[in-house]
Amino acid sequence: MRRSNRLFEIIQILRSAARPLTAQALAEKLEVSVRTIYRDIAALQMMSTPIEGEPGVGYVMRRGYDLPPLNFDLEEIEALRVGLALLSRTGDSALQRAAQRIHDKVDALHGPADWLQVAPWGAPVDDPEKGCVSVALLRDAIRGERKLEITYEDERGARSVRIVRPLALVYHLECVMLACWCELRAGFRHFRTDRIHGCEVLEARFTGQGDTLRALWPDQNRWDAAARAMSERA
């Protein structure tokens, strides 16, 4: 691992740590020597990174620290451009707008790269005026661990109302799938967002259950083969 990457990793580890971490613990995580960690911590402190602590006791990062702007090499910039363009295929209009803002900032710094093109074909845009649920609303509910009441239409046109605990979004080329714990079926279900015709964020929460339910979520290696079948019998 290059030293610049290792310094970045140290900052990330300390920012997310719930308690002080010793140099030994950091060394084991990064697979380097304790002496290397001492030198890296000293270098970060010289750069005014707010790391507090001392050898043998543990290190902590003061809260509220934001990473400085990152510099990308040419290939990383091109990867960023292509990744941002691919968001146009997700149907998630809020992410598309955010991607365009980032794209404009990259162009302002580095100039346009019109020779990098991504086909726009993909999932339908989540337009509320056309009766489509906002994918941004679903993302907010997942982050906040808020239950949803949804009206879902299956492949036969039959509608049902469900109370669900939203867990994840899976972006396919032709649709976006919402993975949930469905209280009606008492099990995991997957719903195409373009078939959700009504969605209300409820006051009820499932605080602290999201990570546990995601850990129990069926094997992701079977997702592509099973997702459509599971949505159709939801």
N, C-alpha and C positions, 0 to 999 in steps of 0.2 A: 504494500500500500504506500503510495506517495505521501510525503510528509504533509502536503497541503490537504490531502483527503483525510489524513489521520487527525489533523487539527480540527477539521470540520466535524469529524465523528466524535471527538472528545467534547466539543461544544454541544452537539446533539444529545449525547449520553447524559451529560450533566444537567442539561435543561429539563430532561424528562425524568431524572432521578428523584425519588421520594425522600431520600436521605443521603448524607454525605457518602461519597465513594472513595475508597483508598486508592493509592497508586497501583497497588497489587491487583485490585479488582479491575481497574481500567486496563492494566497490562494484559490480564487474562482475556478481557473482551476483545482487545485489539490485536492480540497475539504478538506483543512486543515485550521488551524488557521493562522492568520498573524504572531503570535509569532513563530509558527513552521517554517514559511518561513524565518524569521529573523535568526533563529538558523541554518537552512540549508544553507542559503547564507553565513553566517559566517564560517561554516564548509568547504564549497567549496572554499572560499577565503583562508582559512588556508592551503588547499591542492594545492595552487598556481593556481587555476582556475581563468582565467582573467575576473572576473566579477567586473564591476565598477558601482558605484552609492551609494545611501544611502536611509535609510527609509524615506518614504514620498515623495521622488523625483522620484525614479525609478531605475531599474537596466538594464544594457546592457552587452553584451558579446563582448569583443574585437574580431574583425574579424581575421580569420586565425587559430582559435583554433581547434585542433583536439582532439577528445576523446582519453583517454588512452586505451591500450588494455583491452578487457573485459575478465573476467574469467567466464567460463561456468561450471555449475554442470554436473554430469554424465548424467542425463537424457537430458539436453540441448545439450550435445555433441552428444548423440545418435540421437536426433531429427535433428541436423545439418547434420549428416552423411546420414540419410535417405533422407532428403530434397535435398542434393547435388546429391545423387544417382538418385533421380527422374528426375533430369534435363537431364539425358541420354535419357529420353523418349520424350523430347520436340521437337527434330529435330533441335534445335538451336545450331549449332556447336560452335559458339563463347561462348555461355553460358556454353556449355559442357566443353570446354577447361578451362574456368575460374573456374568451379566447380571442375575440377580435380586438379587445382593448390591449391585451398582451401583445398581439401581433403588431398593432400600430406602434407600440413602444419599441419593439424589436426593429421594425422598419425605420423608426426615427433615429435609432442608434447605428444601424448597420446598412441601411438602404434596403430597397425591395429585392426579392429574389423570385421573380415571376416564372422562372424556369422550374421551380418546384411546385407541382400541381397535384391535387388530390381530387378524385372524382366526387362530386357532391351527393351521389345517390346513397340513400340510407334510410333510416327510420323516419317516419313522418314527424314533423315539428309539433310540439305540444302546444297547440294554439287553443286557449280557453274559449275563444269565440266559436270554435268548431266543436265544442263539447269535450275537448281533451283535457285530462288532468295535467296540472303543472308538475313537471318532474322536480323543479326546485322545491315545491311544497313537500314532495315526498322525501327529498334529501334533508330538509329541515326537520321533518318528523323523525327520521332515522337518527339524526344527531341528537335531538332532544328526547328521544325515547318516548314519543307520544303515540298513543293509540290512534288508529284511523277507522272511520266508518266509510266503507266504500260500496258503491254500486257497480257490480261487475257483470259484463255480458260475455258469455262463453261463445264458442265457435258455432253453436246452433242458434244463437240469438236469445237464449234464455238469460234472464237477469236475476241476480241475487244480491242481498245486502249482507255484508260481512263486517265484523269487528276484527281488525288485524293489528298485529304488532310488527311494524315494518323493520326489516333487518338489513337489507342490502339492495342495491341496484346493479343489474347486469346489463351492459350495453352490447346488444347484438347488432349486426349490420342492418337488419330490417325492423328491429323493434327494441324497446327497452323492457326488461322484466323486473318486477318488484318481488323480492323474496320476503315472505312474512311467516309469522306464526298465526294461523287462522283459528280464532276462538270457536267458530261454528264447527269446523272439522277437527278441532283439537290436534292439529298437526301442521307441518310445514306445507305451504302452498306458494305457487309462483303465478303472478298475474301480469299479463301484457298491459303496459300503461295505456296503450291506445284503446283498450277495451274497458278502462275504468271511466264510467260516465258520471260518477258523482263521488266526491271525496270531502269528508269533513274531519278536521283535526279535533280530536276530543280532549277534554281536560284530563282524562285518565292517562296515567303514565305507566311505563314498565321499567322504572328507574333501576339501573344496575343489572337488568336481565339481558341486555342486548349482547354483550360479549359472550355470555353463557349460551344463549340461543344460537349465536353464530358458530360457536364451537361444536354444537350438536347438529348443525345444518348438514344435510347429506353431502357426501363426497363430491367435491367440486370437479373431479375428473369426469364425473358422469353428467355434468351440467348440460353440455351442448346436446347430448343425445336425448336427454330426458326432459329438458325445459318445456318444449312445446306440448308434449303429452301431459305433463303435470298441469300446465295452464289450462288445457282443454277439459280436464276432469276436476278442476278446482271448484 
